[in-house]
Structure formats: structure tokens, C-alpha cells
Amino acid sequence: RKRFRQQTNKHDNDFHDKATDSVINYETVKYFTAEKFEIDRYEESIRKYQKYSISTQASLSVLNGTQGIVSQVCVGVSLCIAAHQVINHPGFEVGDFVTVN
């Protein structure tokens, strides 16, 4: 995930730099009729940024989903153990089960 985020930041900086350079050097771009070249360069930077941005978001979604599943499984197992204790041991009451929940 860290690798995806670093690449996303790198390409974000790259496309902002290219946009800024094109605006600052507007006269030079016009003089050499390099508009198409600058547009292509900028579009390629945007594509790379979007690609890595999607990868970053996908990895974050997988991480969050996995954490949610692990958390729910742990709660379920804890509730099963508490239910088993309430049913099979006379010293435990329903309040003990609710406490675990």
C-alpha cells in the first residue's frame, strides 16, 4: 500500500509541475507550436496519476474489508464462547453474555 501511495504522490506532483510549467512558459510553448506536445505530456501524467490513485484506493478497500472481517469473526467467536459458558455452566447468567456483546 505504501508503494502505491508513493507512486500516486509522485505522479500527482508530476502532473501539477507540468501544468505549472506550461502556464509559466506559455509564450515559449506558443512560439515553438508545442501545444500538442504539452497536451500529450499532461494527459500521460494524468493517466499515470489516475492509475496509481485507483490502485491506492483498491488496496485501502481490501485492507478495510479484511480488518472488518477479522473484527466480526472475533466478535462472533467471543459470543459463541460466551453463549457456551452461559448454557453449560451454572455460575454464568445471561448478563454475562450481554457483557461480552
Secondary structure, 3 states (H helix, E strand, C coil): CHHHHHHHHHHHHHHHHHHHHHHHCHHHHHHCCCHHHHHHHHHHHHHHHHHHHHHHHHHHHHHHHHHHHHHHHHHHHHHHHHHHHHHHCCCCCHHHHHHHC
